[in-house]
């Protein structure tokens, strides 16, 4: 797993920050087209009319003005403060962290504003220690509800993986409990091979919204 925070330079292109009204062009042009996601840590790259979802490296947000993954204070993307806990209006002596309903994410507060961060691939946020930790230490469990597929009650000879509706994530089953994992930045889960793979090999398509 590659955990370093690398700024991924994406090519510069003219950009509008209105996601809902922006669609991928039917044909690729001279410059790539990127669309921000409502999750600050993600973005879409267009390819002949199809948007492919990518994750920024852990700790970075997508900057729609520069079309790069950037430090959150440069990217300027703010998430809704809709957690059960709210950020204090002023920073104190110690940072305040708030867990996200997605085990692989957490919020860091800064003067009343929650900024969303991703844990490195394979780790979950541990709210007791305020660190990204191994899933079995973090103790965060996701709902065992995937529509038609469910985790078997007992582990067998081979691990069971279930794709998430987010192409960059997947679940690994452990004795009936699904644990959510995130692929390394730039990769999608390939349900045929049960590995994180290049998007064009994985074949996972996201809704063009």
C-alpha positions in Angstrom: 0.0 0.0 0.0 1.3 3.5 -0.9 0.5 5.9 1.9 2.5 9.0 1.0 0.7 12.2 0.3 1.5 12.9 -3.3 0.1 15.9 -5.1 -1.4 14.5 -8.3 -1.0 17.0 -11.0 -3.9 16.6 -13.4 -3.6 19.1 -16.4 -5.0 22.6 -16.3 -8.4 23.2 -18.0 -11.1 25.8 -17.7 -13.6 24.7 -15.1 -17.0 25.5 -13.6 -17.6 24.6 -9.9 -21.2 23.7 -10.4 -21.3 19.9 -10.3 -25.0 19.3 -10.8 -25.1 21.2 -14.1 -21.9 19.8 -15.5 -21.8 16.7 -17.7 -19.0 15.0 -19.5 -18.7 16.0 -23.2 -19.4 13.1 -25.6 -16.0 13.3 -27.1 -12.6 13.9 -25.6 -10.9 17.2 -26.6 -7.4 18.5 -26.5 -7.5 18.8 -22.7 -8.9 16.4 -20.1 -12.2 17.4 -18.3 -12.5 17.0 -14.6 -15.7 17.4 -12.4 -15.6 17.8 -8.6 -17.5 15.4 -6.5 -19.7 16.4 -3.5 -17.1 14.6 -1.4 -14.1 16.9 -1.4 -11.6 14.0 -1.5 -12.9 12.8 -4.9 -13.2 13.9 -8.5 -14.4 12.7 -11.8 -12.3 12.4 -15.0 -14.2 12.3 -18.2 -13.5 9.9 -21.0 -15.6 10.1 -24.2 -18.8 10.9 -22.3 -18.2 8.7 -19.2 -17.2 10.0 -15.8 -14.7 7.9 -13.9 -14.4 8.4 -10.1 -11.0 8.9 -8.5 -9.8 9.5 -5.0 -7.2 12.1 -4.1 -4.3 10.8 -2.0 -5.0 10.7 1.7 -5.2 14.1 3.3 -5.8 16.0 0.1 -8.9 17.6 -1.5 -9.7 18.3 -5.2 -9.0 21.8 -6.2 -11.4 22.7 -9.1 -9.6 25.9 -9.9 -6.3 24.2 -10.6 -7.6 20.7 -11.4 -5.2 19.1 -8.9 -5.4 17.3 -5.6 -4.2 19.9 -3.1 -4.0 20.8 0.6 -7.5 21.4 2.0 -6.9 25.0 2.8 -5.8 25.7 -0.8 -8.6 23.6 -2.4 -11.3 25.6 -0.6 -13.8 22.8 -0.5 -16.1 22.7 2.5 -18.3 19.9 3.7 -21.6 20.3 5.3 -21.4 20.4 9.1 -24.1 17.7 9.5 -22.6 15.4 12.1 -24.0 14.5 15.5 -21.1 16.4 16.9 -20.4 20.0 15.8 -17.1 21.7 15.5 -16.4 24.3 18.2 -16.4 27.9 16.8 -12.8 28.4 17.9 -9.8 26.1 17.8 -8.5 25.1 21.2 -5.2 23.7 22.5 -5.9 20.3 20.8 -7.4 19.5 17.4 -11.0 18.2 17.3 -11.8 15.2 15.1 -15.3 13.8 14.2 -15.9 10.3 12.8 -17.7 10.0 9.5 -20.4 7.4 8.8 -17.9 6.0 6.3 -15.3 4.2 8.4 -12.5 5.2 6.1 -13.1 9.0 6.6 -13.1 11.6 9.4 -13.5 15.3 9.9 -10.9 17.6 11.3 -12.3 20.9 12.7 -10.8 24.3 12.0 -12.5 27.3 13.7 -16.0 25.9 13.3 -15.6 24.3 9.9 -15.3 20.5 9.5 -12.8 19.4 6.8 -13.2 15.9 5.4 -10.2 13.6 5.2 -9.6 10.0 4.0 -7.6 7.5 5.9 -4.8 5.7 4.0 -6.0 2.7 2.0 -6.9 -0.2 4.2 -7.3 1.8 7.4 -10.3 3.0 9.4 -10.7 6.0 11.7 -10.3 5.1 15.4 -12.4 7.7 17.3 -10.9 6.6 20.7 -7.4 7.4 19.6 -8.2 9.9 16.9 -5.9 8.1 14.4 -6.3 6.0 11.3 -5.9 2.4 12.5 -6.3 -1.2 11.4 -10.1 -2.0 11.1 -10.1 -4.5 13.9 -8.6 -1.9 16.2 -10.7 1.0 15.1 -13.9 -1.0 15.8 -16.0 0.8 13.2 -18.6 -1.5 11.6 -20.7 -0.9 8.5 -24.3 -2.1 8.0 -24.5 -5.6 6.6 -26.8 -4.5 3.8 -25.7 -4.8 0.2 -29.0 -5.6 -1.5 -28.6 -9.1 -3.0 -25.2 -10.0 -1.5 -24.5 -10.5 2.1 -21.5 -11.7 4.1 -21.6 -15.4 4.9 -21.9 -16.0 8.7 -18.6 -18.0 8.8 -15.4 -17.5 6.9 -14.5 -20.1 4.4 -11.3 -21.2 2.7 -11.2 -18.0 0.6 -12.0 -14.4 1.5 -15.3 -12.9 0.3 -15.3 -9.4 -1.2 -18.3 -7.3 -2.1 -18.1 -4.2 -4.3 -19.4 -0.9 -3.0 -21.5 1.5 -5.1 -18.5 3.8 -4.9 -16.1 2.3 -7.5 -13.1 3.1 -5.3 -14.3 1.0 -2.3 -15.1 -2.6 -1.5 -16.1 -4.7 1.5 -14.1 -7.6 2.9 -16.2 -10.1 5.0 -15.1 -11.5 8.3 -17.4 -14.0 10.0 -20.6 -12.2 8.9 -19.3 -8.6 9.3 -18.4 -6.5 6.3 -15.4 -4.2 6.7 -15.1 -1.2 4.3 -11.8 -0.6 2.5 -10.7 2.0 0.0 -8.5 1.2 -3.0 -5.3 3.3 -3.4 -5.7 6.6 -5.1 -6.5 6.2 -8.8 -7.7 2.6 -8.7 -11.1 1.0 -8.7 -12.2 -2.3 -7.3 -12.4 -5.1 -9.9 -15.1 -7.5 -8.8 -14.1 -10.2 -11.3 -10.5 -10.4 -9.9 -11.2 -9.1 -6.4 -8.3 -6.7 -6.6 -7.9 -2.9 -6.9 -7.2 -2.3 -10.6 -6.9 0.5 -13.2 -10.4 1.9 -13.9 -10.5 0.8 -17.5 -9.8 -2.8 -16.4 -12.2 -2.7 -13.4 -15.1 -1.7 -15.6 -17.0 0.1 -12.9 -19.0 3.1 -14.1 -20.4 5.9 -11.9 -23.6 7.8 -12.6 -23.0 10.9 -14.8 -24.5 13.3 -12.3 
